[in-house]
Amino acid sequence: MRAALGIVLAIVLGYSLIEGWPLLRGPKLVITFPTNDTAIATGVLTISGKAANTTALTIDGAPVIPDTNGSFSETIALPQGSSILTFTATDRFGRTVTETRQIFVPQTN
């Protein structure tokens, strides 16, 4: 009887860890484009990436809504010169992860 109870508890604990691990790990943010120190010829940039375990995602404070798989794509206009983009993902417990990318738009003559 004790052995059966031990096995059941081990299974429940294992299942709980497998299902709860994403919550324990916190938010995850991967920016696929642009890479850091990217130069773009025009001031128009399409940003793409993936977020997991998040309730809020922003680019320079502006909200972004990922699809059901966590993928997102956003097109923004940047001024000439150097810009720093800040990506922030927040989970439901208030934990955040931040990524930055420096982008350069050359002056046109």
CORLINRA-V515946 format. One record per pair of residues at least 24 apart in sequence whose C-alpha atoms are under 8 Angstrom apart, sorted by the first residue. I is the first residue (numbers start at 1). J is the second residue. D is the distance in Angstrom with one decimal. If there is no record, write none. Layout:
I_J_D / I_J_D
//
This chain:
22_53_6.7 / 23_53_6.9 / 26_53_6.5 / 26_91_6.4 / 26_95_6.5 / 26_96_7.8 / 27_51_7.4 / 27_52_5.8 / 27_53_4.8 / 27_54_5.4 / 27_89_6.4 / 27_90_6.2 / 27_91_5.5 / 27_95_7.1 / 27_96_6.6 / 27_97_6.5 / 28_52_5.0 / 28_53_6.5 / 28_54_7.5 / 28_89_7.3 / 28_97_7.0 / 29_89_6.6 / 29_97_7.0 / 29_98_7.8 / 29_99_7.7 / 31_99_7.9 / 34_101_7.2 / 34_103_8.0 / 35_101_6.6 / 36_100_7.7 / 36_101_4.6 / 36_102_5.3 / 36_103_6.9 / 37_101_6.8 / 37_102_4.9 / 37_103_5.4 / 37_104_7.0 / 38_102_6.8 / 38_103_5.0 / 38_104_6.2 / 39_103_5.8 / 39_104_4.6 / 39_105_5.9 / 39_106_7.5 / 40_103_7.4 / 40_104_6.3 / 40_105_5.4 / 40_106_7.5 / 41_105_6.1 / 41_106_6.5 / 42_105_6.5 / 42_106_7.9 / 43_77_5.3 / 43_78_4.7 / 43_79_6.0 / 43_80_6.7 / 43_105_6.1 / 44_75_6.9 / 44_76_5.8 / 44_77_4.5 / 44_78_6.2 / 45_75_5.5 / 45_76_5.4 / 45_77_6.3 / 45_78_7.3 / 46_73_6.7 / 46_74_5.6 / 46_75_4.2 / 46_76_6.4 / 47_73_5.5 / 47_74_5.2 / 47_75_6.1 / 47_76_7.7 / 48_72_5.6 / 48_73_4.4 / 48_74_6.6 / 49_73_6.7 / 51_89_7.3 / 53_91_6.0 / 54_89_6.0 / 54_90_5.3 / 54_91_4.3 / 54_92_6.8 / 55_89_7.6 / 55_90_5.9 / 55_91_5.1 / 55_92_5.8 / 56_88_8.0 / 56_89_5.7 / 56_90_5.2 / 56_91_6.8 / 57_87_7.4 / 57_88_5.7 / 57_89_4.5 / 57_90_6.5 / 58_87_5.7 / 58_88_5.3 / 58_89_6.6 / 59_85_6.8 / 59_86_5.7 / 59_87_4.6 / 59_88_6.6 / 60_85_6.0 / 60_86_5.0 / 60_87_6.4 / 61_86_7.9 / 61_88_8.0 / 78_105_7.5 / 79_105_7.0 / 80_104_7.3 / 80_105_4.8 / 80_106_5.8 / 80_107_5.7 / 81_105_5.0 / 81_106_5.9 / 81_107_6.9
//
